[in-house]
Amino acid sequence: MKIHEFVGKKLLKESGIETPKGYVIKNSDSLQVKFLPAVLKSQVLVGSRMKAGGILFANTKDEFFTNASNLLEKEIRGEKPYAILVEEKINIKHEYYISLYIDRIEKDIKILFSENGGIEIENNKNNILNLSINDYKKLPDKFHDIVIKLHKLFTEKDLILLEINPFAEDENGKLIALDCVMHLDDNALFRQKWAREFVNDSYPFHFVKLDGDIGIIGCGAGIVMATMDAVNLYGGKPANFLDLGGGANSNVTLEALRLLKSLNVKKIIMNIFGGITKCDEIAKAIVKFKNENKNLPIFVRITGTNEEEAKQILDENNIAYFDDMYEMIKFAIRGEYQ
């Protein structure tokens, strides 16, 4: 799960990392100037905001209101902003790059570091150090304490990526995190209460949008996470976390299916274990949705309460289903049976 910059900055500050003074504006009614000059930053979860016009500057009140109003309405690479982060403008003497990430092959937290950060970092790949977290003392002395704090934050918050670019040195030699990219492990959402603010609770089910293209629906957080893990195992990428919860009827299930379709997913995987939930209610929703969306593939594993009635409904409408979760997911991702 990608985390908005202003949330990441708050966590950095709580961890003892210097960040610019700032505040968040969510709509035009709350526009106010607290200081100038200011940097106005669209809070979207896509990359390269600067190059896409998502970061603007304001030296006067007129510039502030004009640019802030524009950013609140402007889509950045197809994404509408959650808010605007307003920050004090820092006089930069030098820009560094640092990130912590999980190396799944070496099963280690690694550090990427460059003496030359900034928006052109991709052109500087040959000069980026790649170190084990235990080798942090190979970095310049002034980053040792910073890395210790970042590593503590990384592990405590169940992150899989923490990137700061640029980590600026101002004219007084102070190191300040000017940007923050933070990715939270989706499987740890249940214990990271701070991230709940961005889990959409306006639906009659538990839903979190992710970055992939395969829609996931299940009954119960555990089975949804197990499904997501299996999708990843076979090379797919979940577009969401969606737990119907207990007792979902056909209307709730249909709303969930329509929501996933609105995300432009390539296929939907439904892993249903009916306890309180009645499988025939789920099947009725699947039939109605398939009649509306004949070209969107749906892969269904369904078992539990009223299972036979559900399978009869699916059979009567020529909708295939699976009895085994892994068989279904492997077929959905790779087109292979076990």
GIJOLIN-V218757 format. One record per residue. N is the residue number from 1. RES is the residue in three letters. SS is DSSP state (@ for helix, = for strand, . for the rest). PHI is phi in radians with two decimals (NA if undefined). PSI is psi as a letter, one per 30 degrees, with the letter a starting at -180 (none if undefined). Layout:
N_RES_SS_PHI_PSI ; N_RES_SS_PHI_PSI
This chain:
1_MET_._NA_k ; 2_LYS_=_-1.40_k ; 3_ILE_=_-1.95_k ; 4_HIS_._-1.07_k ; 5_GLU_@_-0.99_e ; 6_PHE_@_-1.16_f ; 7_VAL_@_-1.26_e ; 8_GLY_@_-1.04_e ; 9_LYS_@_-1.10_e ; 10_LYS_@_-1.09_e ; 11_LEU_@_-1.18_e ; 12_LEU_@_-1.07_e ; 13_LYS_@_-1.08_e ; 14_GLU_@_-1.13_f ; 15_SER_._-1.58_g ; 16_GLY_._1.60_g ; 17_ILE_._-1.62_k ; 18_GLU_._-1.20_k ; 19_THR_=_-2.33_l ; 20_PRO_._-1.18_l ; 21_LYS_._-1.12_k ; 22_GLY_=_-2.88_l ; 23_TYR_=_-2.68_l ; 24_VAL_=_-1.97_k ; 25_ILE_=_-2.05_k ; 26_LYS_._-1.73_f ; 27_ASN_._-2.73_l ; 28_SER_@_-1.15_f ; 29_ASP_@_-1.20_f ; 30_SER_@_-1.85_g ; 31_LEU_._-1.14_k ; 32_GLN_._-2.70_k ; 33_VAL_._-1.70_j ; 34_LYS_._-1.81_f ; 35_PHE_._-2.84_l ; 36_LEU_._-2.48_k ; 37_PRO_._-1.24_l ; 38_ALA_=_-2.34_l ; 39_VAL_=_-1.87_k ; 40_LEU_=_-1.88_k ; 41_LYS_=_-2.18_j ; 42_SER_=_-1.10_k ; 43_GLN_._-1.63_i ; 44_VAL_._-2.08_l ; 45_LEU_._-1.81_g ; 46_VAL_._-1.73_l ; 47_GLY_._-1.51_l ; 48_SER_._0.97_h ; 49_ARG_._-1.06_e ; 50_MET_._-1.03_e ; 51_LYS_._-1.20_f ; 52_ALA_._-1.63_g ; 53_GLY_._1.40_g ; 54_GLY_._-1.61_f ; 55_ILE_=_-2.24_k ; 56_LEU_=_-2.22_l ; 57_PHE_=_-2.12_l ; 58_ALA_=_-2.42_k ; 59_ASN_._-1.82_f ; 60_THR_._-2.25_l ; 61_LYS_@_-1.11_e ; 62_ASP_@_-1.08_e ; 63_GLU_@_-1.07_e ; 64_PHE_@_-1.05_e ; 65_PHE_@_-1.16_e ; 66_THR_@_-1.14_e ; 67_ASN_@_-1.22_e ; 68_ALA_@_-1.15_e ; 69_SER_@_-1.07_e ; 70_ASN_@_-1.11_e ; 71_LEU_@_-1.15_e ; 72_LEU_@_-1.10_f ; 73_GLU_@_-1.73_f ; 74_LYS_._-1.49_k ; 75_GLU_._-1.39_k ; 76_ILE_=_-1.91_j ; 77_ARG_._0.86_h ; 78_GLY_._1.47_g ; 79_GLU_=_-2.02_k ; 80_LYS_._-1.35_k ; 81_PRO_._-1.25_k ; 82_TYR_._-1.28_e ; 83_ALA_._-2.99_a ; 84_ILE_=_-2.08_k ; 85_LEU_=_-1.70_k ; 86_VAL_=_-1.79_k ; 87_GLU_=_-2.28_l ; 88_GLU_=_-1.15_k ; 89_LYS_._-1.42_k ; 90_ILE_._-1.78_k ; 91_ASN_._-1.42_j ; 92_ILE_=_-1.59_k ; 93_LYS_=_-1.65_e ; 94_HIS_=_-2.70_l ; 95_GLU_=_-2.08_k ; 96_TYR_=_-1.95_l ; 97_TYR_=_-2.23_k ; 98_ILE_=_-2.59_k ; 99_SER_=_-2.57_l ; 100_LEU_=_-2.01_k ; 101_TYR_=_-2.58_l ; 102_ILE_=_-1.69_k ; 103_ASP_=_-1.57_j ; 104_ARG_._-1.24_f ; 105_ILE_._-1.27_e ; 106_GLU_._-1.49_f ; 107_LYS_._0.90_h ; 108_ASP_=_-2.56_l ; 109_ILE_=_-1.53_k ; 110_LYS_=_-1.99_l ; 111_ILE_=_-2.06_k ; 112_LEU_=_-1.89_k ; 113_PHE_=_-2.50_k ; 114_SER_=_-2.43_k ; 115_GLU_._-1.28_f ; 116_ASN_._-2.20_i ; 117_GLY_._-1.56_a ; 118_GLY_._2.00_a ; 119_ILE_._-1.22_f ; 120_GLU_._-1.74_g ; 121_ILE_@_-1.01_e ; 122_GLU_@_-1.14_f ; 123_ASN_@_-1.53_g ; 124_ASN_@_-2.09_g ; 125_LYS_@_-1.03_e ; 126_ASN_@_-1.29_f ; 127_ASN_@_-2.00_g ; 128_ILE_._-1.80_k ; 129_LEU_=_-1.33_k ; 130_ASN_=_-2.17_j ; 131_LEU_=_-2.17_l ; 132_SER_=_-1.16_l ; 133_ILE_@_-1.03_f ; 134_ASN_@_-1.28_f ; 135_ASP_@_-1.77_g ; 136_TYR_@_-1.08_f ; 137_LYS_@_-1.29_f ; 138_LYS_@_-1.36_f ; 139_LEU_._-1.43_l ; 140_PRO_._-0.95_k ; 141_ASP_@_-0.89_e ; 142_LYS_@_-1.19_f ; 143_PHE_@_-1.78_f ; 144_HIS_@_-1.08_e ; 145_ASP_@_-1.13_e ; 146_ILE_@_-1.11_e ; 147_VAL_@_-1.12_e ; 148_ILE_@_-1.05_e ; 149_LYS_@_-1.16_e ; 150_LEU_@_-1.13_e ; 151_HIS_@_-1.11_e ; 152_LYS_@_-1.09_e ; 153_LEU_@_-1.09_e ; 154_PHE_@_-1.00_e ; 155_THR_@_-1.35_e ; 156_GLU_@_-1.13_e ; 157_LYS_._-1.70_g ; 158_ASP_._0.97_h ; 159_LEU_=_-1.51_l ; 160_ILE_=_-2.01_f ; 161_LEU_=_-2.66_k ; 162_LEU_=_-2.43_j ; 163_GLU_=_-2.16_k ; 164_ILE_=_-2.16_j ; 165_ASN_=_-2.65_j ; 166_PRO_=_-1.61_l ; 167_PHE_=_-1.69_j ; 168_ALA_=_-1.58_k ; 169_GLU_=_-1.84_k ; 170_ASP_=_-1.50_a ; 171_GLU_._-1.17_f ; 172_ASN_._-1.74_g ; 173_GLY_._1.48_g ; 174_LYS_._-1.41_k ; 175_LEU_=_-1.64_k ; 176_ILE_=_-2.30_k ; 177_ALA_=_-1.36_j ; 178_LEU_._-1.58_f ; 179_ASP_._-2.49_l ; 180_CYS_._-2.72_j ; 181_VAL_=_-1.92_k ; 182_MET_=_-2.35_k ; 183_HIS_=_-2.06_k ; 184_LEU_=_-1.70_k ; 185_ASP_._-1.09_j ; 186_ASP_@_-1.01_e ; 187_ASN_@_-1.25_f ; 188_ALA_@_-1.84_g ; 189_LEU_@_-0.97_e ; 190_PHE_@_-1.10_f ; 191_ARG_@_-1.91_g ; 192_GLN_._-1.84_i ; 193_LYS_@_-1.07_e ; 194_TRP_@_-1.08_f ; 195_ALA_@_-1.50_f ; 196_ARG_@_-1.08_f ; 197_GLU_@_-0.97_f ; 198_PHE_@_-1.84_g ; 199_VAL_._-1.57_k ; 200_ASN_=_-1.27_j ; 201_ASP_._-1.75_g ; 202_SER_._-1.42_f ; 203_TYR_._-1.71_l ; 204_PRO_._-1.41_g ; 205_PHE_._-2.69_l ; 206_HIS_=_-1.61_k ; 207_PHE_=_-2.39_k ; 208_VAL_=_-2.37_k ; 209_LYS_=_-1.42_k ; 210_LEU_._-2.09_a ; 211_ASP_._-1.80_f ; 212_GLY_._-1.50_a ; 213_ASP_._-2.25_g ; 214_ILE_=_-2.02_j ; 215_GLY_=_-1.27_k ; 216_ILE_=_-2.19_k ; 217_ILE_=_-2.35_k ; 218_GLY_=_-2.62_l ; 219_CYS_._-1.95_j ; 220_GLY_._1.93_k ; 221_ALA_@_-1.07_e ; 222_GLY_@_-1.11_e ; 223_ILE_@_-1.24_e ; 224_VAL_@_-1.16_e ; 225_MET_@_-1.15_e ; 226_ALA_@_-1.11_e ; 227_THR_@_-1.13_e ; 228_MET_@_-1.10_e ; 229_ASP_@_-1.07_e ; 230_ALA_@_-1.18_e ; 231_VAL_@_-1.07_e ; 232_ASN_@_-1.09_e ; 233_LEU_@_-1.01_e ; 234_TYR_._-1.61_g ; 235_GLY_._1.71_g ; 236_GLY_._-1.63_l ; 237_LYS_._-2.39_j ; 238_PRO_=_-1.08_k ; 239_ALA_._-1.56_f ; 240_ASN_=_-2.96_l ; 241_PHE_=_-2.00_k ; 242_LEU_=_-2.48_j ; 243_ASP_=_-1.89_j ; 244_LEU_._-1.13_f ; 245_GLY_._1.38_a ; 246_GLY_._-1.54_k ; 247_GLY_._1.43_g ; 248_ALA_._-1.12_k ; 249_ASN_._-1.63_a ; 250_SER_@_-1.17_e ; 251_ASN_@_-1.14_e ; 252_VAL_@_-1.12_e ; 253_THR_@_-1.11_e ; 254_LEU_@_-1.13_e ; 255_GLU_@_-1.08_e ; 256_ALA_@_-1.13_e ; 257_LEU_@_-1.10_e ; 258_ARG_@_-1.16_e ; 259_LEU_@_-1.09_e ; 260_LEU_@_-1.12_e ; 261_LYS_@_-1.06_e ; 262_SER_@_-1.14_f ; 263_LEU_._-1.48_g ; 264_ASN_._1.08_h ; 265_VAL_._-1.22_l ; 266_LYS_._-1.45_f ; 267_LYS_=_-2.80_l ; 268_ILE_=_-2.19_k ; 269_ILE_=_-1.97_k ; 270_MET_=_-1.98_k ; 271_ASN_=_-2.02_j ; 272_ILE_=_-1.90_k ; 273_PHE_=_-2.06_j ; 274_GLY_=_-1.44_j ; 275_GLY_._-1.84_d ; 276_ILE_._-1.20_e ; 277_THR_._-1.19_k ; 278_LYS_._-1.63_k ; 279_CYS_@_-1.07_e ; 280_ASP_@_-1.17_e ; 281_GLU_@_-1.14_e ; 282_ILE_@_-1.09_e ; 283_ALA_@_-1.09_e ; 284_LYS_@_-1.06_e ; 285_ALA_@_-1.16_e ; 286_ILE_@_-1.07_e ; 287_VAL_@_-1.07_e ; 288_LYS_@_-1.10_e ; 289_PHE_@_-1.14_e ; 290_LYS_@_-1.11_e ; 291_ASN_@_-1.14_f ; 292_GLU_@_-1.50_f ; 293_ASN_._-2.42_i ; 294_LYS_._-1.19_f ; 295_ASN_._-1.67_f ; 296_LEU_._-1.68_j ; 297_PRO_=_-1.11_k ; 298_ILE_=_-2.20_k ; 299_PHE_=_-1.99_k ; 300_VAL_=_-2.17_k ; 301_ARG_=_-2.06_k ; 302_ILE_=_-2.41_k ; 303_THR_=_-2.71_l ; 304_GLY_=_2.11_b ; 305_THR_._-1.02_k ; 306_ASN_._1.05_h ; 307_GLU_@_-1.07_e ; 308_GLU_@_-1.14_e ; 309_GLU_@_-1.09_e ; 310_ALA_@_-1.10_e ; 311_LYS_@_-1.17_e ; 312_GLN_@_-1.13_e ; 313_ILE_@_-1.07_e ; 314_LEU_@_-1.17_e ; 315_ASP_@_-1.04_e ; 316_GLU_@_-1.11_f ; 317_ASN_._-1.94_g ; 318_ASN_._0.98_h ; 319_ILE_._-1.91_k ; 320_ALA_._-1.31_l ; 321_TYR_._-2.55_l ; 322_PHE_=_-2.12_l ; 323_ASP_._-1.75_f ; 324_ASP_._-2.04_k ; 325_MET_@_-1.09_e ; 326_TYR_@_-1.17_e ; 327_GLU_@_-1.08_e ; 328_MET_@_-1.10_e ; 329_ILE_@_-1.21_e ; 330_LYS_@_-1.09_e ; 331_PHE_@_-1.20_e ; 332_ALA_@_-1.13_e ; 333_ILE_@_-1.52_e ; 334_ARG_@_-1.91_f ; 335_GLY_._1.29_g ; 336_GLU_._-2.07_k ; 337_TYR_._-1.54_l ; 338_GLN_._-1.07_none
